Amino acid sequence: MFKSKYCLSISVTLTLLLLFTLPAITAAGQDEVTIGVQVEPSKLNPITYQDTETDFVLSAICDPLIEVNENGEYTTEGAVTESYDVREGGKIYVFKIEEGINFQNGEALTAEDVKFTYESFLDKDLASPHRGYYKSIDSLELVDEYTLKVVLSERDVTFLTSARLRNHVLPKDYIEEVGWGGYEKEPVGSGPYEFVDHKPGQRITLKENEDYWGKKANIETVHFKFYPELSSLIMALQTHEVDYVPEMPADKFMNLKKKDLDLSFGTYQKMEDHRICFNKRDDSIFSDKRLRKAVAYAVNRHELIVLTRGEMATPAVGRVPAFHPASATDAEAYEQDLEKAKELLEEAGYPDGFKTAIYAPSGYNERVTEAQQIARQLSQIGIDCEVKTLEWGTYLDVTAKGEAPMFRERWSGSTPSPFSFIEIWDPESGWNEVFGVYENEEVTKLINQIRETVDQKERWELYREVQRIAMDDVASYPLYWPEVGDAYNAALSIPDNLWNVFMRPIYYINLWSFK
């Protein structure tokens, strides 16, 4: 039994129209690779995590139920599923699990584990923000030890897009034995890497899973080392204490490229948008759409891009990036208009402005810098906006609980479609509350239509209409779509054509392709 593994994370996606390549990446004479990151994973829990850092670590430890190939199509290659069958036009999904796959603790991976993973996402007590993706499941039926039937309450053509368990099929018996707290301390999966240890504030270490059922890892040990101070991370890269730094701040990336260093560089576009989120709950000042619009008209996105991104970003119009056919290029973009912003403030009863706050995670310098500039821009219309920075885990808790009036966010797709970009506006979405609460009956109706619409062109138009309506409501305010830059030790040989695609195959690099 052998299937090659292609790893995707929540931070990177493919569209059905865009290709990616998986070239071999080599690391001459290295048995260890260190990846430097500013933000430490919030918690190693695949059910409740919200951050890409957690997802990437767990995606090396675990395996997906269904994978996506280089054409953006669903495949069993690299997945624990041997075959699957879609019945009744997308109402029933039957998964036949590959026999002979073991978790890293020696236990066999069966359909019971897949069923348990689905149930965990659906468990209200676990409160997964991903729960909304699974809400159409009516029943989970064990046909035999290695076959699971998933019956939906209604046809949902987006089911595999959002509810394919991504990269995390979990060990039922182990989790029931140690509990979720125990799993977070020592995660177990069936993937190419095993968890070694996590030293909070320092690093996470993984080692090659020598008994892996698929393509073996070529690098024995991988370290994720944390550098909250960006200057320390840049220095570590230059001295080769770190081999790879993903998604560098644009200004630092461009400055490093100008220097004569033993480093290599690559850029690529991502299925991602950066935006301002509003707390739209009834008790929030931004429950008033006029005040959200006033903020949007006061902000100058172009200034933000010049300040932090240079040429490595495009002003966003709608949420889905321009390279995707579902992009709504005619949605309201709210180019800066201070007079219009002041008129809206007066209409809403705040002619002299008001006090508020914008939150940003302290580990992301670009977001903090942009939040500071946004506060300065808002001051031009009388809004006194305090910038509050919080450590990553605290930031996630505070924003999810509605304690932040505004916060500077990003969203990255994790599937072959832009569904997650609009699904968060469904009131039943697990992300809806996290990103400030939004409900519009027409938007909800259109999102449900997307779930049932087979014709691709019709589906793209539904995406565009959802964005037009939501942007008129200023459900959030998209700022820009980024071009991402990675820097790495020149000893890591990465073919140039890897960077000539719209999206990378994984969040950082294909670790098990190193040699």
TORZABA-930763 format. One record per residue (C-alpha): chain; x, y, z; residue in one letter; residue number from 0. Coordinates in Angstrom, 1 decimal, always signed. Each point is the difference from the previous one (the first is absolute). Layout:
ch,x,y,z,aa,i
A,X,Y,Z,a,NUM
...
***
This chain:
ch,x,y,z,aa,i
A,+0.0,+0.0,+0.0,m,0
A,+1.4,+3.4,-1.0,f,1
A,-1.5,+3.3,-0.7,k,2
A,+2.0,+3.2,-0.3,s,3
A,-1.0,+2.7,+2.5,k,4
A,-0.9,+3.6,-1.1,y,5
A,-0.4,+2.3,+3.0,c,6
A,-2.4,+2.9,+0.0,l,7
A,-0.7,+2.3,+3.0,s,8
A,-2.7,+2.5,+0.9,i,9
A,+2.2,+2.7,-1.2,s,10
A,+0.3,-1.1,-3.6,v,11
A,-2.5,-1.1,-2.6,t,12
A,-0.4,-0.9,-3.6,l,13
A,-2.8,+1.0,-2.3,t,14
A,-1.4,-2.4,-2.6,l,15
A,+1.6,+2.1,-2.7,l,16
A,+3.5,+0.5,+1.3,l,17
A,+2.8,-2.5,+0.1,l,18
A,+2.8,-0.5,+2.4,f,19
A,+3.2,-2.1,-0.2,t,20
A,+1.7,-2.2,+2.6,l,21
A,+3.6,+0.0,-0.9,p,22
A,+2.6,-1.8,+2.0,a,23
A,+1.6,+2.4,+2.5,i,24
A,+3.5,-0.9,+1.1,t,25
A,+2.1,+0.9,+3.1,a,26
A,+3.6,-1.0,-0.7,a,27
A,+1.5,-1.9,+2.9,g,28
A,-2.7,+1.0,+2.5,q,29
A,-1.8,-2.5,+2.3,d,30
A,-1.8,+2.9,+1.8,e,31
A,-1.9,+3.0,-1.3,v,32
A,-1.1,+2.9,+2.2,t,33
A,-2.9,+2.1,-1.0,i,34
A,-0.2,+3.4,+1.7,g,35
A,-3.4,+1.5,+0.9,v,36
A,-1.0,+3.0,+2.0,q,37
A,-3.2,-1.4,+1.4,v,38
A,-0.2,-3.1,+2.1,e,39
A,-2.9,-2.4,-0.7,p,40
A,-2.9,+0.9,+2.3,s,41
A,-0.7,-3.7,+0.9,k,42
A,+0.6,-3.2,-1.7,l,43
A,-3.7,-0.9,-0.3,n,44
A,-1.3,-0.7,-3.5,p,45
A,-3.6,+0.5,+1.0,i,46
A,+0.2,+3.4,+1.7,t,47
A,+3.0,+1.6,-1.6,y,48
A,-0.3,+3.3,-1.9,q,49
A,+3.6,+0.7,-1.2,d,50
A,+2.0,-1.2,-3.0,t,51
A,+3.0,-0.7,+2.2,e,52
A,-1.9,-2.7,+1.9,t,53
A,-1.3,-1.4,-3.2,d,54
A,+3.3,-0.5,-1.6,f,55
A,+1.6,-1.8,+2.9,v,56
A,-3.0,-2.3,+0.3,l,57
A,-0.2,-0.6,-3.7,s,58
A,+3.5,-1.5,+0.1,a,59
A,-1.1,-2.3,+2.9,i,60
A,-3.4,-1.0,-1.4,c,61
A,-1.4,-1.1,-3.4,d,62
A,-3.0,+1.3,-1.9,p,63
A,-3.1,-2.0,-0.8,l,64
A,-0.1,+1.4,-3.6,i,65
A,+2.9,+1.8,-1.7,e,66
A,+0.1,+2.5,-2.9,v,67
A,+2.3,-0.6,-3.0,n,68
A,+1.9,+2.3,-2.2,e,69
A,-3.1,+0.7,-2.1,n,70
A,-2.0,+1.1,+3.0,g,71
A,-2.0,-3.2,-0.2,e,72
A,-0.9,-2.3,+3.0,y,73
A,+2.1,-3.1,+0.1,t,74
A,+0.8,-3.0,+2.3,t,75
A,+3.7,+0.4,-0.7,e,76
A,+1.7,+1.0,+3.2,g,77
A,-3.2,-0.6,+2.0,a,78
A,-1.1,-2.7,+2.3,v,79
A,-3.0,-0.7,-2.2,t,80
A,+0.4,-2.8,-2.5,e,81
A,-3.1,+1.0,-2.0,s,82
A,-3.1,+2.1,+0.4,y,83
A,-3.4,+0.1,-1.6,d,84
A,-2.5,+3.0,-0.3,v,85
A,-3.6,-1.0,-0.2,r,86
A,-3.4,+1.6,-0.5,e,87
A,+1.5,+3.1,-1.6,g,88
A,+2.1,+0.9,+3.0,g,89
A,-2.2,-1.1,+2.9,k,90
A,+2.0,-3.2,+1.0,i,91
A,+3.7,-0.4,+0.1,y,92
A,+1.6,-3.4,+0.6,v,93
A,+3.6,-0.3,+1.0,f,94
A,+2.0,-3.2,-0.2,k,95
A,+3.0,+0.3,+2.3,i,96
A,+3.4,-1.5,-1.0,e,97
A,+0.8,-3.1,+2.1,e,98
A,+3.4,-0.3,+1.7,g,99
A,+0.5,+3.6,+1.1,i,100
A,+1.0,+0.5,+3.6,n,101
A,+0.2,+3.0,+2.2,f,102
A,+3.4,+0.8,+1.5,q,103
A,-1.0,-1.8,+3.3,n,104
A,-0.5,-3.2,-2.0,g,105
A,-3.8,+0.0,+0.0,e,106
A,-1.7,-0.8,-3.3,a,107
A,-1.8,+2.8,-1.8,l,108
A,-3.6,-1.0,-0.9,t,109
A,-3.3,+1.4,-1.0,a,110
A,-0.8,+0.4,+3.7,e,111
A,+2.8,+2.6,+0.3,d,112
A,-1.4,+1.9,-3.0,v,113
A,-3.5,-0.1,+1.5,k,114
A,+1.5,+1.3,+3.4,f,115
A,+1.7,+2.8,-1.8,t,116
A,-3.2,+1.1,-1.7,y,117
A,-1.8,-0.2,+3.4,e,118
A,+2.6,+2.1,+1.7,s,119
A,-0.4,+2.8,-2.5,f,120
A,-3.8,-0.2,+0.6,l,121
A,+0.2,-0.2,+3.8,d,122
A,-1.6,+3.2,+1.3,k,123
A,+2.0,-0.4,+3.3,d,124
A,+3.3,+0.2,-1.9,l,125
A,-1.3,+3.2,-1.7,a,126
A,+2.1,-0.4,-3.2,s,127
A,+0.0,+3.1,-2.1,p,128
A,+0.0,-2.4,-3.0,h,129
A,-3.2,-1.6,+1.2,r,130
A,-2.2,+1.9,-2.6,g,131
A,+1.8,-1.9,-2.8,y,132
A,-1.5,-3.2,+1.3,y,133
A,-3.5,+1.2,+0.8,k,134
A,-1.6,-1.8,-3.0,s,135
A,+0.9,-3.4,+1.4,i,136
A,-3.1,-2.0,+1.0,d,137
A,+1.6,-3.3,+0.9,s,138
A,+3.3,-1.8,+0.1,l,139
A,-0.4,-3.8,-0.6,e,140
A,+2.8,-2.6,+0.4,l,141
A,-0.6,-2.4,-2.9,v,142
A,+2.9,-2.2,+1.1,d,143
A,+3.3,+0.4,+1.7,e,144
A,+1.5,+2.0,-2.8,y,145
A,-3.1,+1.6,-1.7,t,146
A,-1.8,+3.1,+1.2,l,147
A,-3.2,+1.4,-1.5,k,148
A,-0.7,+3.7,+0.5,v,149
A,-3.6,+1.0,-0.6,v,150
A,-0.9,+3.6,-0.4,l,151
A,-3.3,+1.7,+0.8,s,152
A,+0.0,+1.5,-3.5,e,153
A,+2.2,+0.0,-3.1,r,154
A,+3.2,+1.9,+0.6,d,155
A,+2.4,+0.2,-2.9,v,156
A,+2.5,+2.0,+2.2,t,157
A,+0.2,-2.9,+2.6,f,158
A,+3.5,-1.2,-1.1,l,159
A,+1.2,+3.5,-0.3,t,160
A,-0.6,+0.8,+3.6,s,161
A,-0.7,-3.2,+1.9,a,162
A,+2.6,-2.5,-1.3,r,163
A,+1.8,+0.1,+3.4,l,164
A,+2.9,+1.8,-1.8,r,165
A,+3.2,-1.4,+1.3,n,166
A,-1.1,-1.4,+3.4,h,167
A,-1.4,-3.5,+0.4,v,168
A,+0.2,-0.5,+3.8,l,169
A,+0.6,-3.1,+2.2,p,170
A,-3.3,-0.6,+1.9,k,171
A,+1.4,-2.4,+2.7,d,172
A,+3.0,+2.1,+0.8,y,173
A,-2.0,+3.2,+0.4,i,174
A,-2.6,-1.8,+2.2,e,175
A,+2.9,-1.3,+2.1,e,176
A,+2.0,+3.3,+0.5,v,177
A,-2.8,+2.6,-0.6,g,178
A,+0.3,+3.1,-2.2,w,179
A,+2.4,+1.6,+2.4,g,180
A,+2.3,-3.0,-0.2,g,181
A,-0.2,+0.0,-3.8,y,182
A,+1.0,+3.6,-0.2,e,183
A,+3.1,-0.8,+2.1,k,184
A,+1.0,-3.0,-2.1,e,185
A,-2.0,-0.2,-3.3,p,186
A,-0.1,-3.3,-1.9,v,187
A,-0.9,-0.6,-3.6,g,188
A,+0.8,-2.3,-2.9,s,189
A,+2.1,+2.6,-2.0,g,190
A,+3.7,+0.0,-1.1,p,191
A,+1.2,+1.8,+3.1,y,192
A,-0.3,-0.8,+3.7,e,193
A,-0.2,+2.5,+2.8,f,194
A,+3.1,+0.1,+2.2,v,195
A,-0.5,+2.9,+2.3,d,196
A,-1.3,+3.6,+0.5,h,197
A,+2.0,+2.4,+2.0,k,198
A,-2.4,+3.0,+0.4,p,199
A,+1.5,+3.2,-1.1,g,200
A,+2.9,-1.8,-1.7,q,201
A,-0.8,-2.7,-2.5,r,202
A,-2.0,-3.0,-1.2,i,203
A,+2.0,-3.0,-1.3,t,204
A,-1.2,-2.8,-2.3,l,205
A,+1.9,-3.1,-1.1,k,206
A,-0.4,-2.3,-3.0,e,207
A,-2.6,-2.7,+0.5,n,208
A,+2.0,-3.0,-1.0,e,209
A,-3.1,-2.2,-0.3,d,210
A,-1.9,+2.4,-2.2,y,211
A,-2.3,-1.8,-2.4,w,212
A,+0.6,+2.5,-2.9,g,213
A,+3.0,+1.9,-1.4,k,214
A,+2.7,+0.2,+2.6,k,215
A,+1.4,+3.3,+1.2,a,216
A,+3.5,+0.7,-1.1,n,217
A,+0.9,+2.4,+2.8,i,218
A,+0.3,-1.7,+3.4,e,219
A,-0.8,+2.9,+2.2,t,220
A,-2.0,+3.2,-0.5,v,221
A,-0.1,+2.9,+2.6,h,222
A,-2.5,+2.8,+0.1,f,223
A,+1.9,+2.7,+1.9,k,224
A,-1.9,+3.1,+1.3,f,225
A,+1.4,+3.5,-0.3,y,226
A,-2.5,+2.6,+1.4,p,227
A,+2.5,+2.7,-0.9,e,228
A,+0.2,+0.4,-3.8,l,229
A,+3.6,+1.4,+0.2,s,230
A,+1.2,-3.2,+1.7,s,231
A,-1.7,-2.2,-2.6,l,232
A,+1.6,+1.9,-2.8,i,233
A,+3.4,-0.3,+1.6,m,234
A,-0.5,-3.7,+0.6,a,235
A,-0.8,-0.4,-3.7,l,236
A,+3.2,+1.8,-1.0,q,237
A,+2.2,-2.1,+2.3,t,238
A,-1.8,-3.2,-1.1,h,239
A,-1.2,-0.8,+3.4,e,240
A,-3.3,-0.1,-1.9,v,241
A,-0.3,-1.6,-3.4,d,242
A,-3.4,+1.3,-1.1,y,243
A,-2.2,+3.0,+0.8,v,244
A,-3.5,+0.0,-1.6,p,245
A,-2.2,+3.0,-0.7,e,246
A,+2.5,+2.6,+0.9,m,247
A,-1.1,+3.6,+0.6,p,248
A,+0.3,+1.6,-3.5,a,249
A,+2.4,+2.8,+1.0,d,250
A,+2.4,-2.5,+1.7,k,251
A,-0.2,-2.4,-3.0,f,252
A,+0.8,+2.8,-2.5,m,253
A,+2.9,+1.3,+2.1,n,254
A,+1.5,-3.4,+0.4,l,255
A,-0.1,-0.6,-3.8,k,256
A,+2.1,+3.1,-0.5,k,257
A,+2.8,-1.4,+2.1,k,258
A,+2.8,-2.4,-1.0,d,259
A,-1.0,-2.9,+2.2,l,260
A,+0.1,-3.8,-0.4,d,261
A,-3.8,-0.1,-0.2,l,262
A,-2.6,-0.7,-2.6,s,263
A,-3.4,+1.6,-0.5,f,264
A,-3.3,-0.8,-1.5,g,265
A,-3.4,+1.8,-0.3,t,266
A,-3.5,-1.3,-0.8,y,267
A,-3.6,+1.1,+0.2,q,268
A,-2.3,-1.5,+2.6,k,269
A,-3.7,-0.6,+0.3,m,270
A,-0.1,+2.5,+2.8,e,271
A,-1.4,+3.4,+0.9,d,272
A,+1.0,+2.4,+2.8,h,273
A,-2.8,+2.1,+1.5,r,274
A,-1.5,+1.9,+2.9,i,275
A,-2.6,-2.0,+1.9,c,276
A,-2.8,+1.7,+2.0,f,277
A,-1.8,-1.3,+3.1,n,278
A,-3.6,+0.3,-1.4,k,279
A,-1.8,-1.3,+3.1,r,280
A,-3.0,+1.9,+1.2,d,281
A,+1.9,+1.5,+3.0,d,282
A,+2.9,+1.2,-2.2,s,283
A,+0.2,+3.5,-1.5,i,284
A,+0.8,-1.6,-3.3,f,285
A,-3.4,-1.7,-0.2,s,286
A,-0.9,+3.2,-1.8,d,287
A,+0.9,-0.5,-3.7,k,288
A,+0.4,+3.7,-0.5,r,289
A,+2.9,+0.1,+2.5,l,290
A,+1.7,-3.0,-1.8,r,291
A,-0.3,+1.9,-3.3,k,292
A,+1.4,+3.1,+1.6,a,293
A,+3.1,-2.0,+1.0,v,294
A,+0.3,-1.5,-3.4,a,295
A,-0.2,+3.4,-1.7,y,296
A,+2.6,+1.4,+2.4,a,297
A,+2.6,-2.7,-0.6,v,298
A,+2.4,+0.4,-2.8,n,299
A,+1.1,-3.5,-1.1,r,300
A,+2.6,+1.3,-2.4,h,301
A,+1.8,+1.7,+2.8,e,302
A,+0.1,-3.2,+2.0,l,303
A,+1.4,-2.0,-2.9,i,304
A,+2.7,+2.6,-0.6,v,305
A,+0.8,+0.0,+3.7,l,306
A,+0.4,-3.8,+0.5,t,307
A,-0.1,-1.8,-3.3,r,308
A,+1.5,+2.2,-2.7,g,309
A,-0.8,-1.8,-3.3,e,310
A,-0.9,-3.3,+1.7,m,311
A,-3.7,+0.5,+0.3,a,312
A,-3.1,+1.0,-2.1,t,313
A,-2.9,+2.0,+1.5,p,314
A,-2.9,-2.3,+0.6,a,315
A,-3.4,+0.3,-1.5,v,316
A,-2.3,-2.4,+1.6,g,317
A,+1.6,-2.9,+1.9,r,318
A,+0.9,-2.7,-2.6,v,319
A,+3.3,+0.9,-1.7,p,320
A,+0.0,+1.4,-3.5,a,321
A,+1.6,-3.1,-1.6,f,322
A,-3.0,-2.2,+0.9,h,323
A,-3.2,+0.0,-2.2,p,324
A,-2.1,+0.5,+3.1,a,325
A,+1.6,+3.4,+0.6,s,326
A,-2.6,+2.9,+0.2,a,327
A,+1.9,+2.8,-1.8,t,328
A,-3.2,+2.1,+0.1,d,329
A,-0.5,-0.2,+3.7,a,330
A,+0.1,+3.3,+2.0,e,331
A,+3.7,+0.7,+0.8,a,332
A,-0.4,+3.2,+2.1,y,333
A,+2.8,+2.1,-1.3,e,334
A,+0.9,+2.7,+2.5,q,335
A,-2.5,+2.8,+0.2,d,336
A,+0.3,+1.9,+3.3,l,337
A,-3.0,+2.2,-0.7,e,338
A,-2.2,-3.0,-0.6,k,339
A,+1.3,-1.5,+3.2,a,340
A,-0.9,+3.1,+2.0,k,341
A,-3.5,+0.1,-1.5,e,342
A,-0.5,-3.6,+1.1,l,343
A,+1.2,+0.8,+3.5,l,344
A,-2.4,+2.9,+0.3,e,345
A,-2.9,-2.1,-1.4,e,346
A,+0.7,-2.6,+2.7,a,347
A,+0.0,+2.5,+2.7,g,348
A,+3.7,+0.5,+0.5,y,349
A,+0.9,+3.3,-1.6,p,350
A,+3.0,+0.4,+2.2,d,351
A,+1.2,-3.6,-0.4,g,352
A,+0.4,-2.5,+2.9,f,353
A,+2.6,-2.1,+1.8,k,354
A,+0.7,-3.6,-1.0,t,355
A,+2.9,-2.4,-0.3,a,356
A,+1.6,-2.2,-2.7,i,357
A,+1.7,-3.2,+1.1,y,358
A,+3.0,-1.7,-1.6,a,359
A,+2.1,-3.1,+0.9,p,360
A,+3.4,+1.2,+1.3,s,361
A,+1.9,-2.7,-1.8,g,362
A,-0.9,+1.4,-3.4,y,363
A,+1.9,+3.3,-0.5,n,364
A,-1.8,+0.9,-3.3,e,365
A,-3.4,-0.3,+1.6,r,366
A,+1.1,+2.1,+2.9,v,367
A,+1.5,+2.7,-2.2,t,368
A,-3.1,+0.1,-2.2,e,369
A,-2.3,+0.2,+3.0,a,370
A,+2.0,+3.0,+1.2,q,371
A,-0.4,+1.6,-3.4,q,372
A,-3.7,-0.8,-0.1,i,373
A,-0.4,+1.8,+3.4,a,374
A,+1.7,+3.1,-1.5,r,375
A,-2.3,-0.1,-3.0,q,376
A,-3.1,-0.3,+2.2,l,377
A,+1.1,+3.0,+2.0,s,378
A,-0.5,+2.1,-3.1,q,379
A,-3.8,-0.4,+0.4,i,380
A,+0.0,+0.3,+3.8,g,381
A,+0.2,-3.7,+1.0,i,382
A,+2.3,-0.4,+2.9,d,383
A,+1.3,-3.6,-0.6,c,384
A,+2.3,-1.7,+2.5,e,385
A,+2.3,-2.7,-1.3,v,386
A,+0.1,-3.1,+2.2,k,387
A,+2.5,-2.8,-0.6,t,388
A,-0.3,-3.4,+1.6,l,389
A,+2.0,-3.2,+0.0,e,390
A,-1.4,-2.4,-2.6,w,391
A,-2.0,-2.4,+2.2,g,392
A,-1.5,+2.9,+2.0,t,393
A,-0.8,+1.9,-3.2,y,394
A,-2.0,-3.0,-1.3,l,395
A,-2.0,-0.3,+3.2,d,396
A,-0.7,+3.7,+0.3,v,397
A,-1.2,+0.4,-3.6,t,398
A,-2.0,-3.1,+0.0,a,399
A,-1.9,+1.1,+3.2,k,400
A,-0.9,+3.3,-1.6,g,401
A,+2.2,+2.1,+2.3,e,402
A,+1.7,+1.8,-2.9,a,403
A,-2.1,+2.7,-1.9,p,404
A,+2.3,-0.4,-3.0,m,405
A,+3.0,-2.3,-0.8,f,406
A,+2.5,-0.3,-2.7,r,407
A,-0.3,-3.5,-1.5,e,408
A,+0.9,-2.2,-2.9,r,409
A,-1.7,-3.1,-1.5,w,410
A,+1.6,-2.7,-2.0,s,411
A,-1.9,-2.7,-1.9,g,412
A,+0.7,-3.6,+0.6,s,413
A,-2.0,-1.7,-2.8,t,414
A,-0.3,-0.1,-3.8,p,415
A,-2.8,+2.6,+0.1,s,416
A,-0.6,+3.4,+1.6,p,417
A,-2.9,-1.3,+2.0,f,418
A,+1.6,+0.8,+3.4,s,419
A,+0.2,+3.7,-1.0,f,420
A,-3.7,+0.3,+0.0,i,421
A,-1.1,-2.9,+2.2,e,422
A,+1.0,+2.1,+3.1,i,423
A,-3.0,+2.3,-0.8,w,424
A,-2.4,-2.9,+0.6,d,425
A,-1.6,+0.6,+3.5,p,426
A,+0.5,-3.8,+0.7,e,427
A,+3.7,+0.1,-0.9,s,428
A,+2.4,-0.7,+2.8,g,429
A,+2.0,+3.0,-1.2,w,430
A,-2.9,+2.4,-0.1,n,431
A,+0.3,+0.8,+3.7,e,432
A,+3.8,+0.0,-0.1,v,433
A,+0.0,+2.8,-2.6,f,434
A,-2.6,+2.3,+1.5,g,435
A,-3.4,-1.5,-0.8,v,436
A,-1.8,+0.8,-3.2,y,437
A,-3.4,-1.0,-1.3,e,438
A,-1.7,+1.0,-3.2,n,439
A,-2.9,-2.2,-1.2,e,440
A,+0.9,+0.4,-3.7,e,441
A,+3.6,-0.9,+0.6,v,442
A,-1.0,-3.1,+2.0,t,443
A,-2.4,-1.0,-2.8,k,444
A,+2.8,+0.4,-2.6,l,445
A,+2.5,-2.0,+2.0,i,446
A,-2.5,-2.8,+0.2,n,447
A,-0.4,+0.2,-3.7,q,448
A,+3.7,-0.3,-0.5,i,449
A,-0.1,-3.2,+2.0,r,450
A,-2.5,-1.5,-2.4,e,451
A,+1.1,+1.5,-3.4,t,452
A,+1.8,-2.4,-2.2,v,453
A,+0.7,+2.3,-3.0,d,454
A,+3.3,+1.6,+0.7,q,455
A,-0.7,+3.3,-1.9,k,456
A,-3.2,+0.4,+1.9,e,457
A,+1.8,-0.6,+3.2,r,458
A,+2.6,+2.6,-0.7,w,459
A,-2.7,+2.6,-0.6,e,460
A,-1.6,-0.9,+3.3,l,461
A,+3.3,+0.6,+1.7,y,462
A,+0.3,+3.4,-1.7,r,463
A,-3.6,+1.0,+1.1,e,464
A,+0.7,-1.0,+3.6,v,465
A,+3.1,+2.2,+0.0,q,466
A,-1.9,+3.0,-1.5,r,467
A,-2.7,-0.2,+2.7,i,468
A,+2.5,-0.6,+2.9,a,469
A,+2.2,+2.8,-1.1,m,470
A,-3.0,+2.4,-0.2,d,471
A,-0.6,-1.0,+3.7,d,472
A,+3.8,+0.3,+0.7,v,473
A,-0.1,-3.5,+1.6,a,474
A,+3.8,+0.6,+0.1,s,475
A,+2.2,+2.4,-1.9,y,476
A,+2.5,-1.7,-2.3,p,477
A,+3.3,+1.8,-0.2,l,478
A,+2.2,-1.9,-2.4,y,479
A,+1.0,-3.3,-1.6,w,480
A,+3.7,-0.8,+0.7,p,481
A,+2.9,-1.2,-2.0,e,482
A,+2.0,-2.2,+2.5,v,483
A,+3.7,-0.2,+0.3,g,484
A,+2.0,-2.9,+1.5,d,485
A,+3.7,+0.1,+0.8,a,486
A,+2.2,-3.1,+0.6,y,487
A,+3.5,-1.4,+0.3,n,488
A,+1.4,-0.3,-3.5,a,489
A,+1.0,-3.6,+0.8,a,490
A,-3.7,-0.8,-0.4,l,491
A,-0.4,-0.5,-3.7,s,492
A,-3.5,+1.0,-1.1,i,493
A,-0.7,+0.1,-3.8,p,494
A,-0.9,+3.4,-1.4,d,495
A,-3.3,-1.3,-1.4,n,496
A,-1.3,-0.5,+3.5,l,497
A,-0.4,+3.8,+0.3,w,498
A,-1.7,+0.4,-3.4,n,499
A,-3.4,-1.2,+1.2,v,500
A,-2.8,+1.8,+1.8,f,501
A,+0.1,-2.1,+3.2,m,502
A,+2.6,-2.1,+1.8,r,503
A,-0.9,-3.7,+0.5,p,504
A,+0.6,+0.4,+3.8,i,505
A,+0.2,+2.8,+2.4,y,506
A,+3.8,-0.1,+0.2,y,507
A,+1.8,-2.7,-1.9,i,508
A,-0.5,-3.7,-0.8,n,509
A,+2.1,-1.3,+2.9,l,510
A,+0.0,-3.6,-1.0,w,511
A,+1.4,+0.9,-3.4,s,512
A,+3.3,+1.3,+1.4,f,513
A,+3.1,-2.1,-0.7,k,514
***
